[in-house]
Structure formats: structure tokens, C-alpha cells
């Protein structure tokens, strides 16, 4: 009988994954601070990025250094925001948001991923109209639906969605009111499991079988690229896509 990965190998894999997450958050902090200033209190995008860092146990020193590099107090790399749009197999629309210091490298890696898994890159605006930018504040199973609904409505949320299959709850906001609604919920003792400003598809496409597996592989490959911050798609995938 073959042996599974050693404890050291598993630890190294976890550390590598954690390093990727840290890298993505540091880049987001860099761009947010450079574009909107280094004070999270007056820069909602930076405040969200800092909260993400704290949520994964990033130290305050690391966060502060990233902000100082962005604002010129320390020497650092400047990152450029780039968005790519395309289609995965089955007509699934995909948006890939990147932060990079080398545009040539990034587009080559993204194009290779689409080609490798049967998709293709499109032109700017070719799929973006299928998505809407929304604030999403997520609560896990067991959260108090009545309290969350009442507090969210009072704070100015657009919608509260309860998922009967697992009991989780999404509070949906306009991007500009996301920070305010999140702060109001937390002040009421309602701490979300996750919270972010993201893009959601207006209509999802259900894909199955080998097509679903190809779509899942493409999305996973893209998410693992160092220059990729976020991947959004219209795919509706079942568990068999990851088998």
C-alpha cells in the first residue's frame, strides 16, 4: 500500500498556499493605498484589503510595510491593474482580475490557461456586462436570520439571501455601502465569516460531465497564478466537476 504525503510535505503545501494568499492581499493593499491614500479610515478599498489581511492572521507590521511601500515611505514595486475576459468550455463567461508588475508575463500566463483547458480569451467588455459588482457579507450556518435581516435592512443593505440547503446567509449591498453595512452588523455583534466586494453573474450556466471538469480545472489554474487576484465566472458546477 502506498503512503500518503509526509507531514512535512503537507505542511509545505499549506505554507505555500498561505504565501500565495498573503501575496495577493499585499498586492491589493499596495494598489488600494497608492490609488486612495494610506489611511484605511478614509479609503474604503484599503480598509477591505486590510480586513482581509487580518482575517488570515497577517501581522500589522506586514500590513503597515505594504502601505508604506505604496505611499512612497518605503521603496517597493508598483502594480498595475489589468482585467482579462474570455470563455471557458460550455459557453461559461470568465473574468480574470490581475495585479502585476509585468503585463507581458501576465497575459501570456492567462492566455496559456484558457488555451490549455479549451477556452479562449475575448476582447475587453466581451463578458463584463454579464456581471454586477456587489458587496457580499456571508454568515455561516447557525447565524441568527432574524437579527441579521433586521440589522442589514436598517443599515441599508439591498437584500438578504438565505440558502436553505445549508442555512448560510448572504447580505447583499451596493459596493459603495459595503463598508458601512459591514461595520453596522459588526457593531451589533454580528461578525461575518467572510465579507468582500465581488462580482456576481446575472445568470449562471449549469455545466456537467467532462465540460464541467475542464471548467473547474481552468478556474483553479487561473486562481493559482501569482498575478491573478480574483476569478469570476458564470459556471454552475456540481461536486462531480472536482472528482
C-alpha positions in Angstrom: 0.0 0.0 0.0 1.4 3.4 -1.0 2.0 6.0 1.7 0.4 9.4 1.6 2.3 12.7 1.7 4.5 13.2 4.7 3.6 15.6 7.4 6.5 17.9 6.2 5.1 17.7 2.6 1.6 18.6 3.8 3.0 21.5 5.9 5.0 22.8 2.9 1.8 22.7 0.8 -0.1 24.6 3.4 2.7 27.2 3.8 2.9 27.7 0.0 -0.9 28.2 -0.2 -0.7 30.7 2.7 2.1 32.5 1.0 0.1 32.9 -2.2 -2.8 34.3 -0.2 -0.5 36.8 1.6 1.0 37.8 -1.8 -2.4 38.6 -3.3 -3.5 40.6 -0.3 -0.3 42.6 -0.1 -0.7 43.5 -3.8 -4.3 44.6 -3.2 -3.2 46.7 -0.2 -0.4 48.3 -2.4 -2.8 49.3 -5.2 -5.6 50.4 -2.8 -3.2 52.6 -0.8 -1.5 54.0 -3.9 -4.8 55.0 -5.5 -6.7 56.2 -2.5 -4.2 57.1 0.2 -2.7 55.2 3.1 -5.3 55.8 5.7 -7.8 52.9 5.9 -10.4 55.2 7.7 -10.6 57.4 4.6 -10.0 54.7 1.9 -12.8 52.0 1.8 -10.9 49.8 -0.6 -7.8 49.8 1.6 -9.9 49.1 4.7 -11.4 46.0 3.0 -7.9 44.8 2.0 -6.5 45.3 5.5 -9.5 43.4 7.0 -8.7 40.5 4.6 -5.2 40.5 5.8 -6.1 40.5 9.5 -8.6 37.7 8.8 -5.8 35.4 7.7 -3.6 36.4 10.6 -1.3 38.7 8.6 0.7 40.8 11.1 0.1 44.5 11.4 3.8 45.1 10.7 3.5 43.4 7.3 0.3 45.4 6.5 1.9 48.7 7.5 5.0 48.0 5.4 2.9 47.3 2.4 1.0 50.6 2.9 4.3 52.5 3.3 5.7 51.0 0.2 2.6 52.0 -1.7 2.7 55.6 -0.4 6.4 56.0 -1.1 7.6 55.9 2.5 9.5 52.7 1.7 10.9 51.5 -1.6 8.6 49.0 -3.3 7.2 47.6 -6.5 4.2 49.3 -8.3 1.5 47.0 -9.5 -0.8 47.6 -12.5 -4.5 46.5 -12.5 -5.5 44.5 -15.6 -8.7 42.7 -16.4 -9.0 39.8 -18.9 -12.3 38.4 -20.2 -13.0 35.2 -22.0 -14.9 32.0 -22.3 -14.4 28.6 -20.7 -15.8 25.4 -22.3 -19.6 25.2 -22.4 -20.0 28.9 -23.1 -19.1 29.9 -19.5 -18.1 33.5 -19.2 -14.9 34.3 -17.2 -13.4 37.5 -15.8 -9.8 37.4 -14.5 -8.7 40.4 -12.4 -4.9 40.8 -12.1 -2.4 42.9 -10.3 1.0 42.7 -12.0 4.4 44.3 -12.4 4.9 42.6 -15.8 1.9 42.8 -18.2 3.6 40.7 -20.9 4.2 37.8 -18.4 0.6 38.0 -17.1 -1.2 38.0 -20.4 1.0 35.0 -21.5 0.1 33.0 -18.4 -3.6 33.8 -18.6 -3.8 33.1 -22.4 -2.0 29.7 -21.8 -4.5 28.7 -19.1 -7.5 29.4 -21.4 -5.9 27.5 -24.3 -4.8 24.6 -22.1 -8.3 23.9 -20.9 -10.3 24.5 -24.1 -11.3 28.2 -23.5 -10.4 31.4 -25.3 -9.6 35.0 -24.3 -12.1 37.6 -25.5 -11.9 41.3 -26.1 -12.4 44.0 -23.4 -16.1 44.1 -22.5 -17.0 40.8 -24.1 -18.4 39.3 -20.9 -18.2 42.0 -18.2 -21.8 43.0 -18.9 -23.0 39.7 -17.6 -21.7 40.5 -14.1 -22.7 43.0 -11.4 -20.3 44.4 -8.7 -21.8 43.7 -5.3 -20.8 43.7 -1.7 -21.4 40.3 -0.1 -21.3 39.7 3.7 -21.6 36.0 4.5 -22.7 34.2 7.6 -22.3 30.5 8.2 -25.0 28.0 9.2 -26.5 28.7 12.6 -26.4 32.5 12.4 -29.5 34.4 13.6 -31.5 35.0 10.5 -34.0 37.4 12.1 -31.3 39.6 13.8 -29.2 39.7 10.6 -32.1 40.6 8.4 -33.3 43.4 10.7 -29.8 44.8 11.2 -29.0 44.6 7.5 -32.1 46.4 6.4 -31.6 49.1 8.9 -28.0 49.5 7.8 -29.1 50.0 4.2 -28.4 46.5 2.6 -30.0 45.8 -0.7 -31.0 42.2 0.0 -30.7 39.3 2.4 -30.5 35.8 0.9 -30.9 32.6 3.0 -29.7 29.4 1.5 -32.0 26.5 2.7 -29.6 23.8 1.7 -27.0 24.8 4.4 -28.6 27.6 6.3 -25.9 30.2 5.4 -26.9 33.8 4.8 -25.7 36.4 2.3 -26.2 40.1 3.0 -26.0 41.9 -0.4 -25.1 45.6 -0.6 -24.2 48.2 -3.2 -20.3 48.5 -3.4 -20.3 52.0 -2.0 -22.3 51.0 1.1 -20.5 47.7 1.8 -18.1 49.1 4.5 -20.9 50.9 6.3 -23.2 47.9 6.3 -20.5 45.5 7.5 -19.5 47.9 10.3 -23.1 48.3 11.4 -23.5 44.5 11.5 -20.3 44.0 13.5 -21.3 46.8 15.9 -24.5 44.8 16.5 -22.4 41.7 17.4 -23.0 40.0 14.1 -19.5 39.1 12.8 -19.5 37.5 9.3 -17.5 34.5 8.2 -16.4 36.3 5.1 -17.0 39.8 3.6 -15.9 41.2 0.2 -16.8 43.4 -2.7 -17.0 41.0 -5.6 -18.7 40.4 -9.0 -21.7 38.1 -9.3 -23.1 36.7 -12.5 -26.6 37.8 -13.5 -27.3 34.3 -14.8 -25.3 31.2 -14.2 -24.8 28.3 -16.7 -25.0 24.7 -15.5 -22.3 22.5 -16.9 -21.8 18.8 -16.4 -19.6 15.9 -17.2 -16.2 16.4 -18.8 -17.1 20.0 -19.7 -17.6 20.8 -16.0 -14.3 19.2 -15.2 -12.5 21.3 -17.8 -14.1 24.4 -16.5 -13.2 23.6 -12.9 -9.5 22.9 -14.0 -9.4 26.2 -15.9 -10.8 28.3 -13.0 -8.5 26.6 -10.5 -5.4 27.1 -12.7 -6.2 30.8 -13.1 -6.7 31.3 -9.4 -3.3 29.7 -8.7 -1.4 32.2 -10.9 0.6 34.6 -8.8 -0.6 37.7 -10.8 -4.3 36.8 -10.5 -6.3 38.4 -7.7 -9.8 37.2 -8.5 -11.6 34.9 -10.9 -15.3 35.3 -11.6 -17.4 33.0 -13.8 -21.0 32.2 -14.8 -20.4 28.5 -14.1 -22.7 26.5 -12.0 -20.7 23.4 -11.1 -21.7 20.3 -9.2 -19.4 18.2 -6.9 -18.6 15.8 -9.9 -16.7 18.7 -11.5 -13.9 18.2 -8.9 -13.9 14.4 -8.9 
